[in-house]
Amino acid sequence: MKLIILDRDGVINHDSPDFIKSPAEWIPIPGSLEAIARLNQAGYRVVIASNQSGIARELFDMTTLNAIHQKLHASAQLVGADIDAIFFCPHAAIDNCDCRKPKAGMFEEISKRFKVSLKGVPTVGDSLRDLQAGFRLGCVPYLVLTGKGEKTQQTGGLPPGTQVFPDLASMVQSFLKTAAQRPD
């Protein structure tokens, strides 16, 4: 199975320091949904792993998060993209849970649900914690400079082998070109 794991805010949609608290605030980054469609067309299953501490902070509730994700799915489907699953951590950092990135709990759940090792699975994020969570289980890290990506790149400390791209669309274009050149 070909699998790719994406962060949500700052990778697929515009991020906000005030959180994405409603469907109206969820606005896709130009080209991101089309990039997911290209991944699907190349046989990749696309999964999202996202910290959503706004729930613990009581900035929004599960009904609102579900509505945001419904908008994401509907918007993706309009361009022929399909997201296989969305995993999220509803906890705040002070909860010290295992699912909040940079811990690997969400990625372990993805591995269990899809019955695959994550060794070599690409993971795309705009923050260091996105990349660290997947790297712990052998994912190949890709940083995009949208969202918090530019600040993350400047801060440094990226996992070894992290490739950097301006956005998800350029990452997918390069990734699929490289994947097509690899012998099976």
C-alpha positions, 0 to 999 in steps of 0.5 A: 500500500502506498501511503502519505501522511499530511499535517492539516493546518499550514499544509493543506489549508491556511493556518491561523495563530488564533486557530481554525475555529469554524468551517468559514475559517478553513481555507485551502492553500492554492494547489493543495487539494489538487496535489492530493488528487494527483497523489490519489491518481498515483495510487497513494492513500492520503491520511491527515494527522493533526493536533487540534488543541482548540478542543481542549482549549474550548475554542471549538467543539467536536461538532465544529471540528467535524463540520470543518473536516466535512468542508475539507472532504467536500472541497477535496472531492470537488477536485477529484481528491480523496482523504482516506482518514483524519487522525487528530489529537484533541488534547492540550500540551499540558495533558502530556498525552501520547497522541499529540505531536511530536509524540508518535501516538497518532502515527502508531494508530495510523500504522495499526489502522492501515496495517502497515509499517511507516518505514519510508512513508512520506510525511509532510508538515510545516512544523518541527513537531509534525516531522519529528512524530513521523520520523520516530517511526521511520517516516521520510520527512518533508517540510513545506514553507507554508504555514509555520514552515519558514519559521521552522526552517529558520529555527533548524533542528530538522530530522536528517534527510528532511526535504524542503519545498515551497508548498504541498503542490511543489512537494507532490510534483517533485515526489511523484516525479522521483517516485516514477523514476524508481524501479519497483 
